[in-house]
Amino acid sequence: MQKAYRKSRSWLLALVTIFGLVLAACQPAAPSPAAQSPSGGNAPSATEAKEPVVLKFLKYADPVEAIAFAQIEEEFRALDGGKWSHVSIAYDAVDFENLFPKIETSVAAGVELDLIQADGPDMKHYAWNQVLIPLDEYFTADEKAAFAPQSIEEGSYKGVFYGPPFMQSCSLMWYNQEMTDAAGVQPPQDLADSWTMDQALDAWQKTTVDNDGDGSPDVWGVRWGQGTWAGDYEQGILRRSAGEKGSPTYEGMGADGLTFQGYFDTPEAIDSMQFYQDMHQTWKVTPVEPIPNIFQSKKAAFVVYPDNIIGDINNQYPDGGFTLGVTGIPYFKTQLCHTGSWHYGISANTKHFDEALAFVKFASGKEGSRIYYEALRQLPARLDLLNELPEYDSYPQSLIKQGFEQFGIPRIQTPGYTEYQQVFAEIAQNVAAGADVAQQMTDGAKQIEQLVAKYKGWNE
């Protein structure tokens, strides 16, 4: 899922521009791998002696995810009587803010690299820059149909499939029931009755508690988003919900994937970000300086988060934490949640395409996805797995599934998503800190357009 970078805008945007130019200039031709599938005729048989192959996998550092991949790798090596037992994975796990620049610099410099963990909305950016090998011909129509339609859109560029998903996502609003009960607040259990933003504000104010009267809450009403980040995945929901479905505000970007003035900075979008600022500065229901683990550590009553919050709390409180509830995500005019999460990509620099493809197909297949789900407990992208998990038929996870199906939409689809996200992430931080909202939004729209102009003609 998307997490905003904490580096300064000038450093990151300079890096994006430099490496965008390098990659565009080089435009390496994608290899033409011999194998048609992991079990294709060019792959060695299980009985042949095989030279060891080490796949280099550049990915996000997540200790729970590392446990999942250790098991996925073990099962992959045992597949088909040990057909791929000669293959092992070397993980280069980096923190989120360094993942994007390292992917781009590694491929631009020709560093040997086989597998990439890419955020869904960045897949078009990587495809445009030929960072990834297109995989459309290696996935049948039936194999692609196993994934949610949002995942196919997020993993494709100009109708060509570049990589399957790890999982999917839809953020709703979770709450600590002990805190809401103490405040006399009863969040609605039906998505059709979800709170508007003003109704949610009333609940956040009632659950913001200053026990010692020092002016700093001991328990905050809400944290809008995961971790300590700000960015499009969650803050963008708040902004886009201020428009009617199909309106410029709701769309967030022109159909050309390059126009942001008149979409990003509409009066409704500005009003929504003013509300976001007031949450921090006026109503003080959420801290200006984000508190790590604020909800899980019982310092906030509500949090906007995908359903991996369940696994996160279970990991932190193996003997029982608190009663967790979920309600619909608040909205101004149109309820929505952003979809998209991690995707597998095969690097244009790989020298081991057969093995990389075999691993990707197993890891994104039903059994690999089940292993991943059991570790992280986040919405599966495979519909066959999602539809057979009993927990998604009952509360609280049933609401996540319903939200995803009823109003889950991909984040804006453009090869300029990376540049857009960098600008919006810093705008969200500046707005929370008290910067002039209208100025931030209007200047931001212009800046984004300047940065993405290089992609002109990308969808023609």
Phi, psi and omega in degrees: 000160188280135176229131187286149180280149184258359179289167179290151183297319185298317181294313184291317183291327175297318180296316178302314183295313182300309185283335172298318178293319179299312182293320180295324180291318183285313181039063182296139178290135179295140179298159175249083186299150183282322186287141177265339179197167180302334180254018182293170187295337182276349178281141183293150177283163184293337185271346180282149173288133185234140175289140178301140177235129176248116177272126180267119188243110177270119188211173178284138180278112179216115185297325178290318178297325178300323177295318180297315183290330175299319180286321177300316179297318180298315180292323178297317181294335180269357185297140176052049177068027178089023182304326182248026182292343179278357184257134173228163183245130172255115186267126171253091186263123182235161179289163193301316186293342179260353184293309182301306181299327181289323176300310184294316182292323181296314182290318180297326182273358180077020179295138179295122185205139185248312186237144182229136171264113186241139176287139187314306183291348177273353183300322179293324177298313180293323179295315180300322180275002180056038173283331184244153172275130176295138184245011186304317185286349182260357176240122179289168177300321179293321179295319179290327180292345178289341181265154175301144180305325179299323181292323178293317178298314183292330182266010184240156177223120181053040177080003180253130183279127183249345179176141181279162183274155167285315189196184176234182181203154171201117180273127169244191182252117180264156181213156175272110189293329176299321181288318180291323177297317181297329181269358182071029182255133179237095179296141180294144182262353181249132181299330179294340181256014183305147181292146163286172181296323179294320178295321178294321179302318178301317179293321180294322179293321180291334182260002172276119190235128174245091187293322185263000176069024182271005178089354178243118184302141172277330174229126179269156180292319189204153164236118181270087176124166183281160171052221178242019185267164168226147180169192190292324188304315180250314179295330178294332176298312181303316182291313184290333181290349180284352180250153172294151180304129181090350180283164177304321180296315179295317180293323175079349186193150177292162182297340180281354180073009185232344185262123180240334174293131184089359177232304181287330190243029177295161176305321179294320179296318178296317178299321181294321179285335172293320175300317179299317177296317181296330175304324182270317192262324185261303182277339176053048177262356178213144186286145176294313176269114185302144179257121179303138174059033192298319182281314182299329180268013174066036176251005175215145182275328181232154174209141173266121194195151170286180189280001172290356173300330180296310178296324180297314180292320178298323178292324182279332182232069183299337180262010179109125182253276180209166181284119186260128176241163177221146177221170182298155179286131181297158184208162175270300181237323186228123180283134178203158166229146177279137177258179177102139177208207185291146173234153171275139173225148175256124185295142174297344180268000186297145172249006184226057186299315182305311182292319179297317179295317179301317180294315181298318182291323177289314183297325180268356176286181187297315183288318176297319179293327178295317178301314181297315180298316183298333178277315188260338178058046175242149185320118178293146175274342178276122183292327180294324177285314181304317186284351178252358178277117185295333182296336179277004174260356181224158179295140010268342188289340177299327179292325178296313179299316180296317179298316179300316183285326187274320185216021176282124179231145177299152169297165186308138187256104183201146174293348177268015182301321183299315179293317178302314182297321180299315181293313183294325178301315181287325176301314180300319178293317180295319179297315179300327182278353175113008181293158179298119189292310183300319180296317179299317185286317181290318177294322180297318179300318179294317182295318179299315180300321178296321183286329184263359182301333181295343181269010182308132179087005186298328184252021179269000000 
